[in-house]
Amino acid sequence: MQRTQGPLRSSLNRTVRSLSQSSAFSQTFLYRNFLHSYRLSTHSHIHQQSQLALYNTLQIRPIVASIYPTQKTILVREMSTSQKTNPENEGSDFSTRSTPSSTPDFILDLAKHDLTETDLKNAHDLLVDIAMDGGKMMLEAEHEFLIIAATKNNTSDVVTKYDKQIEAMVENRTRAAYPRFGFLGEETFKHGTKLADSPTFVCDPIDGTLNFSKGVPNCAISLGLTLNKKTVVGVVYNPFRGDLYTAIKNQGSFLTKTMTGTKIKLPMQPVPPPMPDLNACLVAVEWGNQRSGPNWALRTDVHNKLLTSKTEGGAMCKSVRSNGSAALDFCYVAQGILDVFWEGGVWIWDVCAGWIILEEAGGIVASANPGDWDPTLEGRLYFAVRNAKREEQKAVVEELWNIMGDRKFQY
């Protein structure tokens, strides 16, 4: 646990000692009193590490979730008050979804579903193992001169036998390890299915199938775990480059170069370079498979204005990149090699894992449509922005929204 300062550290140490020797009800009562005293102190908020240490000491998940609902309400109120007094949150235009989520809410989310951080770590490790095995299946197909791809909606939207085989493997292994968790996969998805609050694995067996089928090595297996419709674990693996991106909520995100074993904490530049406007940005965009109608007209117009000179009313961004994989676009923004990614029309399995990898690297996700700082995983509208000063992130998002004007994607 990170060392805290002065009276707070003494209070925390006393609380932890007391908690370790107390009954369940006493643990909850002591924790509530600690939060209440802390709120009245001169400190603005409880450090995340301290909160997590207390939670791990209490093991309160059955207490606050089921045995003592009244005490759970007290904890929610005290934690919410503590969060509101954090000066970093005051005056922010970013919602709790588009900024790193508060630890107290996360603790209660875990407790509600009878989970601990250890459970998340175990799920993370399982998804890494599965992703590595899925990557081997992708590599074994590389010898094929042309991978046969069947069309779904049109010739730009394809599926291969490897998509189906990998997803079946992922579903079988996750269900065997976590039978009470849900599963949502691209190839078995039924329209109308909604993401549940309960723990759910989300799978894109090959994100970038068109690239994969043509031998373009920019594709990945993307695996996420959601809780209360938010990603808490993310794993994205591109076996052709040996790039493994991983994240667990509140524990940071990492890039592991599997060919060398090198593990790098993201973002790669801890002190982010300035990003005052879109003119300073390398922008990721995709083209989608809908090539007519108002959504297509809006997409191509925004792409054009991103590149157009400022003298002609454009943003004059550095350039645009189309990688063919939304999962990797999110990871590249998290890594810092791309600055932003603007996209409408992709699906939850395309962005689920990348979302937490980006957030844990200091990035944010706003909506691709103007005015919405609070996008959902299922909303199909995403504007990913790399780690930067909050005011710079806000300025870049609003500049692109201004390009769109009153127009919006309709998905």
N, C-alpha and C positions, 0 to 999 in steps of 0.2 A: 504494500500500500504506500502511496506517495505520502511523504511527510507533510503535515499541515502545520500551521504556525500558531504559537502562543497558546491562548486559552482554548482555541478550537482543538488543537492537538491533544491537550490534556483532557478535555471533555470527551473527545472521540475515544481516546484510550480507555478512560473510565467506563464509557458506554460499552465498548467491545468486551472488556473484562466482565462487566455485569451480565451482558447478554449471554455470554458463553456458559453461565451458570444458572440461567433463569428458565422458568417455564415458558410455554408458548405464549400465554396471555401476557406474562411479564415482559417478554421480549418485545411484543408489539407495543405495550405501554411505554417501555423505556425508549424505544425508537421514536415514538411519537413525541415524547417529552424532549428528546435530543433535538429533533427537528424544530420544535416550537421554541426552545431556548436559542437555537441557532438563528432562527428568523428574527428574534428580538436583539441579536447581537449586532455589532458594527459591521460584520461581514456581509457581503452582498448575496452570496449563494454558496451552497456546499459543493466542494470540488467533486467531480465525477468519481475520481478514484476512491474518495472517502465514502461516498454513497454506495459504491459497489462493494467496498470492503464490509460495510455494515450489513448490506444485504446478504453477502456470502456468510457472514457470521450468524445472522439470524436464521437463515434458511426459512424465510417467512412465506414461501410460496403457498403451502396449504393453509397458512394462518390467514393471510389477507385475502386469499381467493375464495375460501369456502367456510372456514370455521368461525371467523370473526368479521362478518361483512360490515358491522358498524365501525370497527377499527380500520378496515380498509378505507371507508369513507373519510375518516380522520386523516389517514395517511395521504390520501389524494389531496385533501384540502391543504394540509400543511406543505406538501411538496409543491403544489401549484403556487401557493403564496411565496415559497422560497424561490421558485423559478422567476416569478414576476419581479422580484426585487433585484434580479441580475441586471446591472446597467448595460450589459452587452445586448440585452433584448429590448431595451427601451428605444422607442422611435424607429424600430426596424419595420421595413415594408415586407420582409420575408416571413412567410408562414412557418409553422413548425415542420411542415413537410419539405420546404425548400431550404431549410437550414438544418444543421445537425440536431437530431431530436434530443430532448431533455432526458437525462438519465432516470429521474424519478418515474416518468411515464413508462419508460422502457422496463424498469424493474417490475412495475405493476402489470405490464403486458406479459412478462415472463411468468409472474406468479399466477395470473389468471388462468394460464394454460398449463400450470404445474411443470414449468421448465426452469432451468438454471442456465447460467453461462456455460457450465460444463456440457450441458446438452447441446448448446449451439456449437461448441468446439467439436464435439463428437460428430455432429451433423456435417460440419465443415470438412472434417477429415474424411468422412465417407464420400462427400461430393468430390473432393479432390481425387480420391482413388477411382471413383467412377469416371470422372472427366479424363483421367490419364488412360483408362481402358478404352473409353470412347475415342480418344485421340489415336490409339493404336489401330482401332478399326478404320478410322479415316485414312491413316497412313498406308494400311494394307491395300486400300483401293487405288493408291497412287499409280500402281503399275498399269492400270487399265488405260488404254489410249484415249478412250472416250467413255465416261461414266454415263450410262443410260439414265436420262432424267425424264420423268413424266410431267406434263403440265397440270397445274391446278386451275388457276383462273385464266391465265394466258401464257404466252411463251416466255415471259419474264418471271413467272411465278412457278417454280418447279420443285419436284421432290424426287429423291432417289431411294433405292432400296436400303441404302446405308442410313438415311434419316430414320426410316422405320425400324431398322434393326437396332440402332443405337438407342432410340427412345424406348423400345421394348426392354432393353437391358437396363436402362436407367429406372424405369418404372418398377421392374421386378426387384431390383436391389434396394431401392428406397422403401418400397412397400414391405419387403422382408425385414428390414431393419427398423422401420417406424410404421407399424401397421395402422396406428390411429391417425397418422398424418394424411392429408389429402395429396392429390397429384394432378397437375395440369400440364399437359404436353401439347406441342404444336400439332403433331401428326394425329393425335387421338382427340383433339379438342372438338366439342360439339357446340355449335353456335347457340348462344343463349346461356351458356354456362358462366356463372359468376364466381369470382374469387371469394373464398370464405374467410372469416376471421381466424379460424383455427389454423394451426401450422400446415402449410401447403408447399410441397416441392413444385417448382415451375421449371420446365425443361424445353430448351430449344436444342434438339440433337445436333443439328448443323446450322448455325446461323451464317448465311452466306452460301446457300446451297448452289446458286448459279455459279459462283466462283469455284466452288468445289467440283462441280460437274465439268467445268471447262479447264481444270487444272491450275486455276489461279489460287495461290496459297494464302489467301486472305479470308479465312473462314474459321469458325470456332464452335466448340460445344459450350453451351451456356446453361448453367444450373443455378437456381436460386431457391432459397427457403424464405417464405413469407410468414408473418405473424400480424394479425389485425390488418391485413391487406397492405403491409409494408415489408420491404425486404430486410431480413436480418442476417442472411448469409448469402454471399455471392461467389461463384467460381466460373471463370471464363478461361478456356484453354484453346490456344491455336497450336496444334501439334506440328504444323509445318515450319513454324518459327521457333517452337519450343517455349512459347510465352504463356505462363500460367499467372493469371490475375486472380487474387483472392481477397475477401474481406469478411470480417465479422463485425457486427454493429458495436460501436464504441471501442473497438480494438484495432482500428487502422486498416489500411489496405496495402497490398503488396504485389509486386511483380517478381516472380521467380523465373529465372532463365534456366529451364530444365536441362539444357545441354551442358551447362557449367555448374549448376547448383547455386548460382548467385541469387540472393534474395534481396530485393530493393524495396524500401518503404516508399510509398507514393504520397505526394507527388515527387518526382525526381529532383525538382528544385524546391527545397524547403522554403526559401524566400522567393515568392512568385515574382516574375518580371512584370512590369507595369502593363496594364491592359485598359487604357483610358476609353477606348472606343473600338468599333468594328474595324477601323482602319489598321489597328494593331493585331488583328486576329487572322489566324489560319482557320478557316471555317469548314466543318464537315457537313455535307448534305447528301441526301440520297434521292433517287428518282422514283422509286416505288413502281408498282405494276399497274396503277391507274393512270392511263395516258390520255385522258380526255375529260372534259367537263370542268366545272369551276375549281375543284381542288387542284387539278393539273395546271390550270391557268394561273392560280395563285402561286403555286410552287415555282413554276418557271419564271414568273415575274420577280419573285423575291430573289431567286438565284441570280437573275440578271442584274438586279439592283445592288446585290452584295458586291458584284464585280465592277459595276459602272463607276466612273470617276465622280468625285464629289462635285466637280463643276457641272456635271450633267445630272445631278440629283441622286447619285448613288452613294454607297458607303465606302467604296474603294478598299475592300478588305484585302489582306495580303494575297490570298488566293482561296480557292475552294478545293476540297478533296471529296471524292466519292469512293468509299472503300468497299461497299457492297455488303457490309455487316454492321448492323446497329449496335450489337453487343460489343464489337471491337471499337466502334466509334466512341462509345461511352468510356471504354477502358483507355483509349488514346487521350481523351480529354482528361481523365483522372491522372494519367501519366504526365500530362502537360505537353505532349508533342502536338496535340491539337488544342485550340483554345476554346472553341464552342462547337456544338452539334445541334442543328435545328432540323426537326423532323416531325411530320404528321403522317399517320396512317399505318405505322408499324404496330405490333401487338405486344402484349404483356411479356411473352416469352423472349422477345427480342431485347427487352430493356431491363428485365427484373434483376438479373445478377449484376449487370453493369451499373445500375442505379446506386446500390450500396457501395460498390467499389469507388464510384465517383464521390459520393457524400463523405465517405471515410477519408478521402484524399483532400477534403476541403472544398469540393465543388458543390454546386447547387443544381437543382432541376426545377425549372419553371415550365409553364405550358408553352407550346408552339404558338398558341393563339394569344392575342393581346389581352392584358389585364388579369391574367390568372397566375398567381404565384403559388397556387395550391393544387398542382396536377395529381392525378391518381395513377397508379400502376396500369389500370385498365383503360385509361382515358385516350390512349393512342396519339397523344399530343405532347411532345417533349422538346425542351430547350435546355441542353446540358451545357454548363459553363464551368470552366476549370477553376482551381484554387486561385484566388486573387483577393484584393481588398473588397469588402462588402459593397462599398459604393461603386467600385469598378464593375463588379458583377451586375449590379442593378443597372448601371448606365448602359452596359452592352445589351442587356435584355431589352430595355426600354427603347434603345435605338432601333433594334430590329422590329420590335412591335410598331414603332412609328412608321417604318417602311410599309408595313401591312395596312396601316390605317384602320378603317372600319371592317376590313375583310377578315374572314375567319375560315379555317378549314372546317368542313362538315364531315365528321366521321362518327 
